[in-house]
């Protein structure tokens, strides 16, 4: 059965408690980067703010930010991006009594009808059967390839296996990748695999360590830096396949966020953490499905900037979020941080990529 989006049901704002509710209070930000006292902090769920008697939806929400009224629209702004004088919404209740209403039931009931079995589900364990999950995810991705945008968040383990690299490259070529977020390691070891046949100095297929193999990832970084950029390095012919190669060839945008642990790093790695956050947010804003694999910190960071919904062409739809990891702790951590709509699969990410690509017929 082909995937169809569930219908969003907005709150009934004609009910007496909503018509009688006051307009939401506003106060100016006292200075750049500082919210007024009693500011309202946002969540991943749809939130409505009463302004001049009308309930306005914050169309691009995310966790732990402030809500600001700008030109008749509710905009969600990080503390660091507040400017003195911004009209910041006030209120700590979310039941409408202060003109602020948080709505978690917009897609309620859809799971019973099999349309939306993706959102608002709790994670499972290694003992859980995942055949249905794979089938549902494949149907979702087929839909998103035509109607949405699929963003992948990847840890370096995704580049350590020959089959997994081939499988993800096939997903890129087949149109199932619209953006990629990772760190220095994923890109480095993926290109090392094509350039020198190793990942972290071990043969990509046999996993046998090569002599002086511990130099290989550094040699790869050094060559890329010598060329000036990843695309320039690829143009030399040193890299002819893999995850980053296919992203460059197919003009798929990617963000490589820096870390204290980085070697080199590659020229494209963003060393300023807030600039990296800005670039990640830019990709997240366009995504309708996000799949995070074997990268706990990147997954948590992405989850914290991702709402549970997206407004597309004036219509509200779910934003689907997956966390894939072999560690139950890792997938549970995101739920502990408040990203309650995440769906989890506990498995080896290399096997996950390979199976998913096969299910999708990606070549």
PyMOL commands that set and color helices and strands:
alter all, ss='L'
color gray80, all
select helices_A, chain A and resi 16-19+79-81+111-113+131-147+156-159+162-173+184-196+213-227+230-235+243-249+273-286+296-304+328-336+349-360
alter helices_A, ss='H'
color red, helices_A
select strands_A, chain A and resi 26-28+46-51+54-57+66-70+73-77+87-89+100-103+150-154+179-183+198-199+202-203+253-257+289-293+309-312+315-318+320-325+343-346
alter strands_A, ss='S'
color yellow, strands_A
deselect
rebuild
show_as cartoon
